[in-house]
């Protein structure tokens, strides 16, 4: 794509392949999750849940009404509570 940035067919084909790749990854992850649930193996389920919890990203930096950033989890929670309780 870098050598032909204006080639719409190439761009379209690339986007289609990206979409197909993402869908294949999602399908694989869904099948792995289903296998863990269907196995009824408690330790495998706990490992799966712990991996999901520990691989999560922290909340991004939020801005207060005055434009100043909020960095701590407590300040972020206090900022989000009025929004989430509406």
N, C-alpha and C positions, 0 to 999 in steps of 0.2 A: 504494500500500500504506500510505502514511502516513496517508491520510485514512480508511482502513478497515483498521486493524491486525488485527482479528479475523475478517476475511473469509477463510475457509479456501479457497474456490474461487479467489479472486484469488491467494492465496499459492501454491496448488498450480500454477496456470497460470504464475506467475512462475518458480517453480522448474523447471518443465518447459522454459520458454523459455531459462533460464540453461543448463540441461543441453544443450539442442539447440545453443545458441550455442557452448558449449565444444567439443562434438563437431565442429561445423563448422570451428572453428579448428584442432582437432587434425587433421582430415582434410586441410585445406588445407596445413598444415605437412608432413604425411606425403607429400602429392603433390609439394610443392616439393622435399623431400629425395629422393624417388624420381627426379624429373626431373634433379636434379644428378648422382645416381649413374649414371643411364642415359645421360647425355650424354657420359660418359667424358672430361670436360674437367677436367684436373688443376688448373688455376688456379682454376676455379669451386669445385672440391672443397676446395682449400686455403682459399679465402676463407670458405666455409661452416664449415669446422672452426675457423678462427681466430675467427670471429664467435661460435661456440658457446662456445669457451674463454674469450673475453674478456667475454662477457655473463653469466658465471656469478656467482652471489652468493658472498660469503665465508662461511665456516662461522660459525654464530652463537656468541655467548658461551656457553661451557660452565662448569659449576660443578664444583669439586673436591669431594672427600668432605667437607671441612670447610665447604663452602658458599661459599667464595671464588671469584670469577670468574676464568676463564682467558681471556686476550685474544690472546696471540701464537700464530701458526700452529704454532710448535715445541712450545709447551706443550699446545696442543690435540692435536697428533699424539701426544705422549707420554701424554696422558690416554686417547686412543682406542686405542692399540696393544694394551693388554691385552684390551680388549673385542672388537676385531676379530680377534684371533688365537685366540680360544677355539674 
